[in-house]
């Protein structure tokens, strides 16, 4: 261990190695001498105690480091958990929004489907009533035509009967006349 500074200088001295500076390094120019004391030899017991103290100090330091690492890991885990919860909350909010949109779409679809079915039912009802009216009109027309045909047939039968009756009357008159003529001729002969 040195007892002097190699680069000792005053403020006015230049930073160069001069003879005066070198002369200070000589042994005889040293004024302060620090005697070297012999190191005491440590016994095995003191070595063990020192090792235990050192181990305890290291353990304390390591315990502090480990607790700091554990706290840091816990903080990181909590931060990761918070970030994960925030992400999951966002995902849940998105899912809720999607479900609400789906429910709204299904409701709109259901309402439009109900309206379409009601419109189709109304159309079918109108079509059925129109078909019923058409069938009734056809039946009425058919009945009218049948009644007209039956009327014509009755008129024809009446005419035919009247013609036949007039023919029968003419024949009967002719027969009566022929009989009468025969009677008259017989009476003249007789």
N, CA and C atoms as an extended XYZ file, in Angstrom:
570
Properties=species:S:1:pos:R:3:atomname:S:1:resname:S:1:resid:I:1 pbc="F F F"
N         0.838       -1.173        0.000 N   UNK     1
C         0.000        0.000        0.000 CA  UNK     1
C         0.875        1.226        0.000 C   UNK     1
N         0.595        2.107       -0.967 N   UNK     2
C         1.426        3.301       -1.087 CA  UNK     2
C         0.955        4.360       -0.119 C   UNK     2
N         1.933        5.173        0.326 N   UNK     3
C         1.588        6.240        1.272 CA  UNK     3
C         1.645        7.591        0.613 C   UNK     3
N         1.760        7.619       -0.697 N   UNK     4
C         1.860        8.905       -1.398 CA  UNK     4
C         1.080        8.821       -2.699 C   UNK     4
N         0.819        9.984       -3.256 N   UNK     5
C         0.118       10.059       -4.530 CA  UNK     5
C         1.125       10.305       -5.615 C   UNK     5
N         1.030        9.555       -6.661 N   UNK     6
C         2.020        9.660       -7.722 CA  UNK     6
C         1.893       10.989       -8.425 C   UNK     6
N         0.643       11.405       -8.640 N   UNK     7
C         0.439       12.633       -9.382 CA  UNK     7
C         0.133       13.812       -8.463 C   UNK     7
N         0.728       13.786       -7.253 N   UNK     8
C         0.498       14.894       -6.346 CA  UNK     8
C         1.150       16.127       -6.897 C   UNK     8
N         0.430       17.243       -6.920 N   UNK     9
C         0.999       18.499       -7.393 CA  UNK     9
C         0.193       19.636       -6.801 C   UNK     9
N         0.805       20.769       -6.787 N   UNK    10
C         0.070       21.964       -6.358 CA  UNK    10
C        -0.607       22.554       -7.553 C   UNK    10
N        -1.392       23.600       -7.318 N   UNK    11
C        -2.131       24.194       -8.427 CA  UNK    11
C        -1.209       24.884       -9.401 C   UNK    11
N        -0.048       25.367       -8.922 N   UNK    12
C         0.851       26.145       -9.787 CA  UNK    12
C         1.819       25.263      -10.550 C   UNK    12
N         1.962       24.038      -10.168 N   UNK    13
C         2.888       23.153      -10.861 CA  UNK    13
C         2.310       22.698      -12.171 C   UNK    13
N         3.101       22.569      -13.216 N   UNK    14
C         2.586       22.028      -14.485 CA  UNK    14
C         2.391       20.518      -14.374 C   UNK    14
N         1.569       19.965      -15.270 N   UNK    15
C         1.295       18.540      -15.239 CA  UNK    15
C         2.348       17.839      -16.077 C   UNK    15
N         3.565       17.871      -15.635 N   UNK    16
C         4.656       17.167      -16.315 CA  UNK    16
C         5.530       16.517      -15.245 C   UNK    16
N         6.278       15.562      -15.701 N   UNK    17
C         7.185       14.894      -14.776 CA  UNK    17
C         8.514       15.665      -14.758 C   UNK    17
N         8.750       16.331      -13.671 N   UNK    18
C        10.029       17.033      -13.519 CA  UNK    18
C        10.919       16.258      -12.550 C   UNK    18
N        12.073       16.723      -12.464 N   UNK    19
C        12.990       16.049      -11.544 CA  UNK    19
C        12.516       16.154      -10.105 C   UNK    19
N        11.936       17.324       -9.804 N   UNK    20
C        11.426       17.499       -8.441 CA  UNK    20
C        10.314       16.517       -8.137 C   UNK    20
N         9.450       16.287       -9.120 N   UNK    21
C         8.351       15.343       -8.911 CA  UNK    21
C         8.902       13.936       -8.777 C   UNK    21
N         9.914       13.631       -9.610 N   UNK    22
C        10.515       12.303       -9.539 CA  UNK    22
C        11.244       12.093       -8.209 C   UNK    22
N        11.844       13.200       -7.705 N   UNK    23
C        12.594       13.048       -6.468 CA  UNK    23
C        11.678       12.699       -5.319 C   UNK    23
N        10.400       13.063       -5.420 N   UNK    24
C         9.481       12.734       -4.349 CA  UNK    24
C         9.214       11.245       -4.290 C   UNK    24
N         9.426       10.581       -5.390 N   UNK    25
C         9.174        9.161       -5.412 CA  UNK    25
C        10.305        8.349       -4.786 C   UNK    25
N        11.437        9.006       -4.596 N   UNK    26
C        12.537        8.251       -4.010 CA  UNK    26
C        12.248        7.929       -2.562 C   UNK    26
N        12.805        6.807       -2.115 N   UNK    27
C        12.513        6.316       -0.794 CA  UNK    27
C        12.981        7.291        0.289 C   UNK    27
N        14.112        7.884        0.056 N   UNK    28
C        14.659        8.723        1.109 CA  UNK    28
C        13.931       10.055        1.227 C   UNK    28
N        13.197       10.398        0.140 N   UNK    29
C        12.483       11.674        0.172 CA  UNK    29
C        11.102       11.556        0.828 C   UNK    29
N        10.685       10.347        1.168 N   UNK    30
C         9.373       10.182        1.787 CA  UNK    30
C         9.434       10.646        3.231 C   UNK    30
N         8.431       11.407        3.574 N   UNK    31
C         8.401       11.907        4.956 CA  UNK    31
C         7.435       11.086        5.793 C   UNK    31
N         6.316       10.633        5.175 N   UNK    32
C         5.316        9.884        5.932 CA  UNK    32
C         5.515        8.422        5.620 C   UNK    32
N         5.687        7.663        6.605 N   UNK    33
C         5.858        6.221        6.430 CA  UNK    33
C         4.775        5.532        7.245 C   UNK    33
N         4.007        4.706        6.570 N   UNK    34
C         2.952        3.959        7.249 CA  UNK    34
C         3.440        2.537        7.398 C   UNK    34
N         3.716        2.122        8.628 N   UNK    35
C         4.241        0.763        8.799 CA  UNK    35
C         3.173       -0.276        8.479 C   UNK    35
N         3.600       -1.333        7.899 N   UNK    36
C         2.702       -2.420        7.521 CA  UNK    36
C         2.534       -3.351        8.693 C   UNK    36
N         1.296       -3.438        9.156 N   UNK    37
C         1.040       -4.320       10.272 CA  UNK    37
C         0.779       -5.719        9.747 C   UNK    37
N         1.196       -6.738       10.433 N   UNK    38
C         0.921       -8.102        9.968 CA  UNK    38
C        -0.561       -8.448       10.140 C   UNK    38
N        -1.070       -9.133        9.156 N   UNK    39
C        -2.493       -9.510        9.188 CA  UNK    39
C        -2.677      -10.605       10.208 C   UNK    39
N        -3.716      -10.452       11.022 N   UNK    40
C        -3.946      -11.540       11.972 CA  UNK    40
C        -4.533      -12.758       11.256 C   UNK    40
N        -4.061      -13.899       11.610 N   UNK    41
C        -4.542      -15.136       11.004 CA  UNK    41
C        -5.881      -15.522       11.628 C   UNK    41
N        -6.830      -15.824       10.780 N   UNK    42
C        -8.150      -16.194       11.283 CA  UNK    42
C        -8.176      -17.672       11.614 C   UNK    42
N        -8.854      -17.984       12.747 N   UNK    43
C        -8.993      -19.385       13.133 CA  UNK    43
C       -10.160      -20.006       12.375 C   UNK    43
N       -10.304      -21.303       12.501 N   UNK    44
C       -11.377      -22.028       11.804 CA  UNK    44
C       -12.744      -21.607       12.315 C   UNK    44
N       -12.807      -21.361       13.642 N   UNK    45
C       -14.073      -20.949       14.231 CA  UNK    45
C       -14.507      -19.595       13.696 C   UNK    45
N       -13.533      -18.662       13.666 N   UNK    46
C       -13.874      -17.317       13.155 CA  UNK    46
C       -14.216      -17.381       11.678 C   UNK    46
N       -13.506      -18.269       10.961 N   UNK    47
C       -13.833      -18.434        9.535 CA  UNK    47
C       -15.260      -18.935        9.363 C   UNK    47
N       -15.636      -19.919       10.201 N   UNK    48
C       -16.998      -20.452       10.119 CA  UNK    48
C       -18.023      -19.392       10.489 C   UNK    48
N       -17.692      -18.640       11.560 N   UNK    49
C       -18.610      -17.568       11.948 CA  UNK    49
C       -18.753      -16.526       10.844 C   UNK    49
N       -17.590      -16.175       10.270 N   UNK    50
C       -17.623      -15.188        9.177 CA  UNK    50
C       -18.417      -15.735        7.993 C   UNK    50
N       -18.219      -17.042        7.728 N   UNK    51
C       -18.976      -17.659        6.615 CA  UNK    51
C       -20.463      -17.661        6.920 C   UNK    51
N       -20.805      -17.970        8.187 N   UNK    52
C       -22.226      -17.947        8.552 CA  UNK    52
C       -22.798      -16.542        8.428 C   UNK    52
N       -22.036      -15.568        8.913 N   UNK    53
C       -22.491      -14.172        8.816 CA  UNK    53
C       -22.656      -13.789        7.358 C   UNK    53
N       -21.639      -14.175        6.533 N   UNK    54
C       -21.696      -13.862        5.104 CA  UNK    54
C       -22.885      -14.558        4.439 C   UNK    54
N       -23.083      -15.837        4.808 N   UNK    55
C       -24.224      -16.571        4.237 CA  UNK    55
C       -25.552      -15.950        4.668 C   UNK    55
N       -25.600      -15.554        5.977 N   UNK    56
C       -26.837      -14.925        6.463 CA  UNK    56
C       -27.091      -13.620        5.718 C   UNK    56
N       -25.993      -12.828        5.529 N   UNK    57
C       -26.135      -11.557        4.804 CA  UNK    57
C       -26.574      -11.814        3.359 C   UNK    57
N       -25.951      -12.841        2.740 N   UNK    58
C       -26.304      -13.189        1.360 CA  UNK    58
C       -27.763      -13.668        1.291 C   UNK    58
N       -28.124      -14.500        2.296 N   UNK    59
C       -29.504      -14.985        2.329 CA  UNK    59
C       -30.496      -13.836        2.489 C   UNK    59
N       -30.121      -12.885        3.398 N   UNK    60
C       -30.994      -11.716        3.557 CA  UNK    60
C       -31.116      -10.934        2.254 C   UNK    60
N       -29.919      -10.725        1.637 N   UNK    61
C       -29.944      -10.007        0.347 CA  UNK    61
C       -30.754      -10.768       -0.684 C   UNK    61
N       -30.533      -12.104       -0.742 N   UNK    62
C       -31.248      -12.927       -1.720 CA  UNK    62
C       -32.746      -12.976       -1.402 C   UNK    62
N       -33.062      -12.993       -0.073 N   UNK    63
C       -34.467      -12.977        0.301 CA  UNK    63
C       -35.119      -11.675       -0.174 C   UNK    63
N       -34.375      -10.573        0.035 N   UNK    64
C       -34.899       -9.293       -0.454 CA  UNK    64
C       -35.055       -9.290       -1.968 C   UNK    64
N       -34.021       -9.858       -2.655 N   UNK    65
C       -34.077       -9.909       -4.121 CA  UNK    65
C       -35.230      -10.798       -4.569 C   UNK    65
N       -35.335      -11.984       -3.862 N   UNK    66
C       -36.419      -12.894       -4.228 CA  UNK    66
C       -37.796      -12.277       -3.972 C   UNK    66
N       -37.906      -11.592       -2.816 N   UNK    67
C       -39.202      -10.952       -2.532 CA  UNK    67
C       -39.476       -9.839       -3.540 C   UNK    67
N       -38.409       -9.118       -3.916 N   UNK    68
C       -38.600       -8.068       -4.935 CA  UNK    68
C       -38.987       -8.683       -6.281 C   UNK    68
N       -38.335       -9.818       -6.616 N   UNK    69
C       -38.684      -10.511       -7.865 CA  UNK    69
C       -40.118      -11.019       -7.790 C   UNK    69
N       -40.484      -11.578       -6.600 N   UNK    70
C       -41.856      -12.079       -6.443 CA  UNK    70
C       -42.861      -10.936       -6.548 C   UNK    70
N       -42.521       -9.773       -5.888 N   UNK    71
C       -43.422       -8.619       -5.984 CA  UNK    71
C       -43.531       -8.126       -7.419 C   UNK    71
N       -42.373       -8.104       -8.098 N   UNK    72
C       -42.381       -7.665       -9.493 CA  UNK    72
C       -43.216       -8.609      -10.352 C   UNK    72
N       -43.030       -9.940      -10.119 N   UNK    73
C       -43.801      -10.931      -10.872 CA  UNK    73
C       -45.297      -10.802      -10.566 C   UNK    73
N       -45.598      -10.549       -9.250 N   UNK    74
C       -46.988      -10.373       -8.862 CA  UNK    74
C       -47.586       -9.147       -9.548 C   UNK    74
N       -46.776       -8.047       -9.548 N   UNK    75
C       -47.243       -6.831      -10.237 CA  UNK    75
C       -47.466       -7.099      -11.715 C   UNK    75
N       -46.514       -7.818      -12.332 N   UNK    76
C       -46.663       -8.140      -13.753 CA  UNK    76
C       -47.879       -9.028      -13.987 C   UNK    76
N       -48.048      -10.035      -13.077 N   UNK    77
C       -49.225      -10.911      -13.216 CA  UNK    77
C       -50.519      -10.127      -13.062 C   UNK    77
N       -50.525       -9.217      -12.051 N   UNK    78
C       -51.725       -8.396      -11.870 CA  UNK    78
C       -51.974       -7.504      -13.087 C   UNK    78
N       -50.886       -6.922      -13.621 N   UNK    79
C       -51.044       -6.079      -14.806 CA  UNK    79
C       -51.546       -6.903      -15.993 C   UNK    79
N       -50.962       -8.125      -16.149 N   UNK    80
C       -51.418       -8.998      -17.231 CA  UNK    80
C       -52.875       -9.395      -17.025 C   UNK    80
N       -53.242       -9.676      -15.737 N   UNK    81
C       -54.624      -10.046      -15.428 CA  UNK    81
C       -55.570       -8.881      -15.722 C   UNK    81
N       -55.132       -7.658      -15.315 N   UNK    82
C       -55.955       -6.485      -15.610 CA  UNK    82
C       -56.114       -6.280      -17.111 C   UNK    82
N       -54.986       -6.443      -17.847 N   UNK    83
C       -55.059       -6.297      -19.302 CA  UNK    83
C       -55.968       -7.371      -19.903 C   UNK    83
N       -55.821       -8.610      -19.382 N   UNK    84
C       -56.663       -9.703      -19.878 CA  UNK    84
C       -58.129       -9.438      -19.567 C   UNK    84
N       -58.384       -8.931      -18.318 N   UNK    85
C       -59.767       -8.615      -17.962 CA  UNK    85
C       -60.322       -7.498      -18.850 C   UNK    85
N       -59.474       -6.505      -19.134 N   UNK    86
C       -59.928       -5.414      -20.011 CA  UNK    86
C       -60.245       -5.948      -21.400 C   UNK    86
N       -59.361       -6.837      -21.901 N   UNK    87
C       -59.605       -7.424      -23.227 CA  UNK    87
C       -60.881       -8.258      -23.208 C   UNK    87
N       -61.042       -9.069      -22.132 N   UNK    88
C       -62.231       -9.911      -22.046 CA  UNK    88
C       -63.494       -9.070      -21.879 C   UNK    88
N       -63.380       -7.948      -21.122 N   UNK    89
C       -64.532       -7.052      -20.986 CA  UNK    89
C       -64.900       -6.465      -22.341 C   UNK    89
N       -63.869       -6.111      -23.114 N   UNK    90
C       -64.141       -5.591      -24.464 CA  UNK    90
C       -64.778       -6.663      -25.335 C   UNK    90
N       -64.256       -7.906      -25.219 N   UNK    91
C       -64.810       -9.004      -26.012 CA  UNK    91
C       -66.258       -9.273      -25.602 C   UNK    91
N       -66.499       -9.271      -24.244 N   UNK    92
C       -67.870       -9.480      -23.770 CA  UNK    92
C       -68.796       -8.376      -24.243 C   UNK    92
N       -68.297       -7.122      -24.217 N   UNK    93
C       -69.118       -6.006      -24.695 CA  UNK    93
C       -69.428       -6.179      -26.181 C   UNK    93
N       -68.412       -6.631      -26.952 N   UNK    94
C       -68.639       -6.860      -28.373 CA  UNK    94
C       -69.644       -7.981      -28.583 C   UNK    94
N       -69.510       -9.066      -27.767 N   UNK    95
C       -70.470      -10.163      -27.868 CA  UNK    95
C       -71.882       -9.693      -27.507 C   UNK    95
N       -71.987       -8.874      -26.423 N   UNK    96
C       -73.302       -8.345      -26.050 CA  UNK    96
C       -73.879       -7.507      -27.174 C   UNK    96
N       -73.024       -6.677      -27.770 N   UNK    97
C       -73.494       -5.841      -28.877 CA  UNK    97
C       -73.934       -6.699      -30.058 C   UNK    97
N       -73.147       -7.742      -30.343 N   UNK    98
C       -73.512       -8.640      -31.446 CA  UNK    98
C       -74.821       -9.371      -31.145 C   UNK    98
N       -74.962       -9.832      -29.863 N   UNK    99
C       -76.204      -10.517      -29.498 CA  UNK    99
C       -77.398       -9.579      -29.590 C   UNK    99
N       -77.210       -8.328      -29.132 N   UNK   100
C       -78.308       -7.356      -29.227 CA  UNK   100
C       -78.661       -7.094      -30.687 C   UNK   100
N       -77.621       -6.977      -31.541 N   UNK   101
C       -77.874       -6.754      -32.965 CA  UNK   101
C       -78.575       -7.958      -33.578 C   UNK   101
N       -78.130       -9.174      -33.158 N   UNK   102
C       -78.786      -10.384      -33.674 CA  UNK   102
C       -80.234      -10.470      -33.222 C   UNK   102
N       -80.474      -10.131      -31.912 N   UNK   103
C       -81.862      -10.142      -31.428 CA  UNK   103
C       -82.713       -9.136      -32.187 C   UNK   103
N       -82.138       -7.951      -32.423 N   UNK   104
C       -82.885       -6.933      -33.172 CA  UNK   104
C       -83.173       -7.413      -34.591 C   UNK   104
N       -82.152       -8.036      -35.212 N   UNK   105
C       -82.338       -8.535      -36.579 CA  UNK   105
C       -83.388       -9.645      -36.606 C   UNK   105
N       -83.328      -10.552      -35.589 N   UNK   106
C       -84.315      -11.629      -35.526 CA  UNK   106
C       -85.722      -11.079      -35.294 C   UNK   106
N       -85.810      -10.030      -34.440 N   UNK   107
C       -87.118       -9.419      -34.198 CA  UNK   107
C       -87.658       -8.781      -35.473 C   UNK   107
N       -86.765       -8.064      -36.191 N   UNK   108
C       -87.193       -7.440      -37.455 CA  UNK   108
C       -87.602       -8.518      -38.439 C   UNK   108
N       -86.799       -9.613      -38.486 N   UNK   109
C       -87.125      -10.705      -39.406 CA  UNK   109
C       -88.448      -11.363      -39.032 C   UNK   109
N       -88.670      -11.546      -37.685 N   UNK   110
C       -89.912      -12.155      -37.232 CA  UNK   110
C       -91.101      -11.269      -37.580 C   UNK   110
N       -90.940       -9.950      -37.350 N   UNK   111
C       -92.039       -9.026      -37.644 CA  UNK   111
C       -92.327       -9.015      -39.140 C   UNK   111
N       -91.237       -8.968      -39.950 N   UNK   112
C       -91.440       -8.965      -41.404 CA  UNK   112
C       -92.057      -10.287      -41.863 C   UNK   112
N       -91.638      -11.406      -41.218 N   UNK   113
C       -92.215      -12.720      -41.562 CA  UNK   113
C       -93.700      -12.760      -41.188 C   UNK   113
N       -94.022      -12.224      -39.997 N   UNK   114
C       -95.424      -12.181      -39.595 CA  UNK   114
C       -96.238      -11.309      -40.546 C   UNK   114
N       -95.663      -10.149      -40.933 N   UNK   115
C       -96.366       -9.269      -41.863 CA  UNK   115
C       -96.558       -9.958      -43.214 C   UNK   115
N       -95.498      -10.680      -43.662 N   UNK   116
C       -95.599      -11.384      -44.942 CA  UNK   116
C       -96.662      -12.481      -44.870 C   UNK   116
N       -96.665      -13.228      -43.736 N   UNK   117
C       -97.677      -14.285      -43.600 CA  UNK   117
C       -99.082      -13.700      -43.535 C   UNK   117
N       -99.228      -12.579      -42.788 N   UNK   118
C      -100.547      -11.936      -42.718 CA  UNK   118
C      -100.985      -11.473      -44.103 C   UNK   118
N      -100.031      -10.922      -44.869 N   UNK   119
C      -100.361      -10.479      -46.228 CA  UNK   119
C      -100.745      -11.669      -47.108 C   UNK   119
N       -99.971      -12.783      -46.957 N   UNK   120
C      -100.315      -13.981      -47.737 CA  UNK   120
C      -101.680      -14.535      -47.335 C   UNK   120
N      -101.974      -14.534      -46.004 N   UNK   121
C      -103.303      -14.979      -45.561 CA  UNK   121
C      -104.405      -14.096      -46.141 C   UNK   121
N      -104.161      -12.783      -46.132 N   UNK   122
C      -105.160      -11.854      -46.693 CA  UNK   122
C      -105.346      -12.107      -48.186 C   UNK   122
N      -104.212      -12.334      -48.873 N   UNK   123
C      -104.302      -12.621      -50.317 CA  UNK   123
C      -105.078      -13.911      -50.565 C   UNK   123
N      -104.747      -14.956      -49.743 N   UNK   124
C      -105.467      -16.217      -49.902 CA  UNK   124
C      -106.962      -16.046      -49.611 C   UNK   124
N      -107.275      -15.272      -48.550 N   UNK   125
C      -108.676      -15.038      -48.215 CA  UNK   125
C      -109.395      -14.313      -49.352 C   UNK   125
N      -108.726      -13.287      -49.902 N   UNK   126
C      -109.322      -12.551      -51.025 CA  UNK   126
C      -109.488      -13.474      -52.220 C   UNK   126
N      -108.458      -14.318      -52.465 N   UNK   127
C      -108.523      -15.247      -53.606 CA  UNK   127
C      -109.656      -16.256      -53.411 C   UNK   127
N      -109.789      -16.779      -52.152 N   UNK   128
C      -110.878      -17.716      -51.882 CA  UNK   128
C      -112.242      -17.067      -52.074 C   UNK   128
N      -112.373      -15.825      -51.559 N   UNK   129
C      -113.666      -15.145      -51.725 CA  UNK   129
C      -113.938      -14.863      -53.196 C   UNK   129
N      -112.878      -14.514      -53.947 N   UNK   130
C      -113.063      -14.282      -55.391 CA  UNK   130
C      -113.452      -15.566      -56.102 C   UNK   130
N      -112.788      -16.687      -55.702 N   UNK   131
C      -113.128      -17.975      -56.309 CA  UNK   131
C      -114.558      -18.386      -55.959 C   UNK   131
N      -114.940      -18.129      -54.667 N   UNK   132
C      -116.310      -18.444      -54.284 CA  UNK   132
C      -117.297      -17.615      -55.085 C   UNK   132
N      -116.988      -16.333      -55.244 N   UNK   133
C      -117.874      -15.465      -56.031 CA  UNK   133
C      -117.936      -15.931      -57.478 C   UNK   133
N      -116.758      -16.325      -58.017 N   UNK   134
C      -116.717      -16.807      -59.401 CA  UNK   134
C      -117.531      -18.101      -59.534 C   UNK   134
N      -117.359      -19.017      -58.552 N   UNK   135
C      -118.132      -20.265      -58.593 CA  UNK   135
C      -119.625      -19.993      -58.476 C   UNK   135
N      -119.974      -19.068      -57.586 N   UNK   136
C      -121.395      -18.713      -57.438 CA  UNK   136
C      -121.931      -18.114      -58.733 C   UNK   136
N      -121.113      -17.247      -59.372 N   UNK   137
C      -121.545      -16.650      -60.646 CA  UNK   137
C      -121.722      -17.717      -61.720 C   UNK   137
N      -120.736      -18.667      -61.752 N   UNK   138
C      -120.847      -19.749      -62.737 CA  UNK   138
C      -122.093      -20.605      -62.483 C   UNK   138
N      -122.303      -20.930      -61.189 N   UNK   139
C      -123.491      -21.726      -60.852 CA  UNK   139
C      -124.770      -20.987      -61.226 C   UNK   139
N      -124.780      -19.673      -60.926 N   UNK   140
C      -125.965      -18.877      -61.262 CA  UNK   140
C      -126.172      -18.848      -62.770 C   UNK   140
N      -125.051      -18.684      -63.505 N   UNK   141
C      -125.143      -18.662      -64.983 CA  UNK   141
C      -125.622      -20.014      -65.494 C   UNK   141
N      -125.057      -21.079      -64.897 N   UNK   142
C      -125.450      -22.430      -65.294 CA  UNK   142
C      -126.940      -22.655      -64.992 C   UNK   142
N      -127.352      -22.232      -63.806 N   UNK   143
C      -128.751      -22.385      -63.432 CA  UNK   143
C      -129.654      -21.565      -64.357 C   UNK   143
N      -129.186      -20.341      -64.713 N   UNK   144
C      -129.978      -19.492      -65.623 CA  UNK   144
C      -130.101      -20.142      -66.983 C   UNK   144
N      -128.943      -20.657      -67.479 N   UNK   145
C      -128.974      -21.327      -68.779 CA  UNK   145
C      -129.872      -22.558      -68.739 C   UNK   145
N      -129.765      -23.311      -67.638 N   UNK   146
C      -130.604      -24.504      -67.490 CA  UNK   146
C      -132.081      -24.127      -67.439 C   UNK   146
N      -132.385      -23.054      -66.679 N   UNK   147
C      -133.781      -22.602      -66.587 CA  UNK   147
C      -134.291      -22.138      -67.949 C   UNK   147
N      -133.420      -21.402      -68.688 N   UNK   148
C      -133.811      -20.956      -70.034 CA  UNK   148
C      -134.044      -22.154      -70.945 C   UNK   148
N      -133.117      -23.146      -70.843 N   UNK   149
C      -133.256      -24.350      -71.672 CA  UNK   149
C      -134.542      -25.098      -71.316 C   UNK   149
N      -134.804      -25.229      -69.992 N   UNK   150
C      -136.025      -25.900      -69.572 CA  UNK   150
C      -137.258      -25.119      -70.026 C   UNK   150
N      -137.163      -23.784      -69.971 N   UNK   151
C      -138.283      -22.950      -70.432 CA  UNK   151
C      -138.510      -23.155      -71.928 C   UNK   151
N      -137.380      -23.146      -72.681 N   UNK   152
C      -137.517      -23.369      -74.131 CA  UNK   152
C      -138.111      -24.751      -74.408 C   UNK   152
N      -137.608      -25.736      -73.622 N   UNK   153
C      -138.117      -27.097      -73.802 CA  UNK   153
C      -139.618      -27.161      -73.471 C   UNK   153
N      -140.026      -26.500      -72.411 N   UNK   154
C      -141.446      -26.473      -72.065 CA  UNK   154
C      -142.274      -25.806      -73.167 C   UNK   154
N      -141.715      -24.692      -73.661 N   UNK   155
C      -142.417      -23.994      -74.747 CA  UNK   155
C      -142.512      -24.894      -75.974 C   UNK   155
N      -141.390      -25.596      -76.290 N   UNK   156
C      -141.402      -26.492      -77.451 CA  UNK   156
C      -142.409      -27.616      -77.251 C   UNK   156
N      -142.357      -28.176      -75.995 N   UNK   157
C      -143.318      -29.272      -75.715 CA  UNK   157
C      -144.749      -28.745      -75.828 C   UNK   157
N      -144.996      -27.544      -75.286 N   UNK   158
C      -146.348      -26.973      -75.376 CA  UNK   158
C      -146.766      -26.766      -76.830 C   UNK   158
N      -145.789      -26.200      -77.576 N   UNK   159
C      -146.101      -25.977      -78.996 CA  UNK   159
C      -146.378      -27.298      -79.692 C   UNK   159
N      -145.476      -28.288      -79.370 N   UNK   160
C      -145.677      -29.606      -79.996 CA  UNK   160
C      -147.010      -30.194      -79.575 C   UNK   160
N      -147.357      -30.073      -78.296 N   UNK   161
C      -148.638      -30.589      -77.818 CA  UNK   161
C      -149.815      -29.843      -78.460 C   UNK   161
N      -149.627      -28.513      -78.546 N   UNK   162
C      -150.699      -27.720      -79.163 CA  UNK   162
C      -150.860      -28.102      -80.621 C   UNK   162
N      -149.727      -28.274      -81.326 N   UNK   163
C      -149.773      -28.672      -82.738 CA  UNK   163
C      -150.409      -30.037      -82.876 C   UNK   163
N      -149.968      -30.957      -81.954 N   UNK   164
C      -150.537      -32.301      -81.979 CA  UNK   164
C      -152.033      -32.253      -81.675 C   UNK   164
N      -152.383      -31.396      -80.724 N   UNK   165
C      -153.815      -31.288      -80.378 CA  UNK   165
C      -154.611      -30.731      -81.570 C   UNK   165
N      -154.039      -29.736      -82.221 N   UNK   166
C      -154.745      -29.185      -83.394 CA  UNK   166
C      -154.827      -30.209      -84.510 C   UNK   166
N      -153.740      -30.994      -84.680 N   UNK   167
C      -153.764      -32.053      -85.686 CA  UNK   167
C      -154.793      -33.105      -85.317 C   UNK   167
N      -154.783      -33.450      -84.014 N   UNK   168
C      -155.771      -34.441      -83.564 CA  UNK   168
C      -157.190      -33.916      -83.782 C   UNK   168
N      -157.417      -32.614      -83.503 N   UNK   169
C      -158.744      -32.037      -83.718 CA  UNK   169
C      -159.114      -32.080      -85.199 C   UNK   169
N      -158.099      -31.741      -86.037 N   UNK   170
C      -158.363      -31.773      -87.489 CA  UNK   170
C      -158.695      -33.189      -87.913 C   UNK   170
N      -157.915      -34.166      -87.419 N   UNK   171
C      -158.174      -35.577      -87.779 CA  UNK   171
C      -159.541      -36.017      -87.262 C   UNK   171
N      -159.809      -35.606      -86.016 N   UNK   172
C      -161.101      -35.975      -85.447 CA  UNK   172
C      -162.232      -35.350      -86.261 C   UNK   172
N      -162.071      -34.069      -86.656 N   UNK   173
C      -163.080      -33.420      -87.482 CA  UNK   173
C      -163.214      -34.153      -88.815 C   UNK   173
N      -162.060      -34.484      -89.403 N   UNK   174
C      -162.110      -35.205      -90.685 CA  UNK   174
C      -162.823      -36.542      -90.516 C   UNK   174
N      -162.476      -37.237      -89.381 N   UNK   175
C      -163.141      -38.518      -89.142 CA  UNK   175
C      -164.659      -38.330      -88.980 C   UNK   175
N      -165.004      -37.291      -88.221 N   UNK   176
C      -166.436      -37.027      -88.026 CA  UNK   176
C      -167.106      -36.710      -89.370 C   UNK   176
N      -166.382      -35.901      -90.157 N   UNK   177
C      -166.950      -35.539      -91.466 CA  UNK   177
C      -167.081      -36.772      -92.356 C   UNK   177
N      -166.001      -37.598      -92.364 N   UNK   178
C      -166.079      -38.807      -93.182 CA  UNK   178
C      -167.174      -39.718      -92.687 C   UNK   178
N      -167.384      -39.829      -91.407 N   UNK   179
C      -168.454      -40.641      -90.856 CA  UNK   179
C      -169.821      -40.050      -91.247 C   UNK   179
N      -169.829      -38.746      -91.069 N   UNK   180
C      -171.092      -38.079      -91.414 CA  UNK   180
C      -171.423      -38.267      -92.901 C   UNK   180
N      -170.416      -38.144      -93.729 N   UNK   181
C      -170.620      -38.341      -95.173 CA  UNK   181
C      -171.038      -39.774      -95.447 C   UNK   181
N      -170.410      -40.689      -94.787 N   UNK   182
C      -170.781      -42.091      -94.969 CA  UNK   182
C      -172.223      -42.312      -94.547 C   UNK   182
N      -172.600      -41.693      -93.438 N   UNK   183
C      -173.981      -41.830      -92.945 CA  UNK   183
C      -174.950      -41.249      -93.958 C   UNK   183
N      -174.535      -40.079      -94.451 N   UNK   184
C      -175.410      -39.415      -95.427 CA  UNK   184
C      -175.513      -40.289      -96.669 C   UNK   184
N      -174.467      -40.835      -97.161 N   UNK   185
C      -174.498      -41.687      -98.350 CA  UNK   185
C      -175.323      -42.945      -98.085 C   UNK   185
N      -175.174      -43.509      -96.941 N   UNK   186
C      -175.933      -44.709      -96.622 CA  UNK   186
C      -177.435      -44.391      -96.608 C   UNK   186
N      -177.728      -43.271      -96.011 N   UNK   187
C      -179.136      -42.885      -95.940 CA  UNK   187
C      -179.700      -42.641      -97.344 C   UNK   187
N      -178.906      -42.077      -98.221 N   UNK   188
C      -179.384      -41.835      -99.583 CA  UNK   188
C      -179.561      -43.147     -100.302 C   UNK   188
N      -178.726      -44.096     -100.054 N   UNK   189
C      -178.837      -45.350     -100.734 CA  UNK   189
C      -180.000      -46.133     -100.141 C   UNK   189
N      -180.133      -45.984      -98.943 N   UNK   190
C      -180.990      -46.864      -98.249 CA  UNK   190
C      -182.413      -46.620      -98.205 C   UNK   190
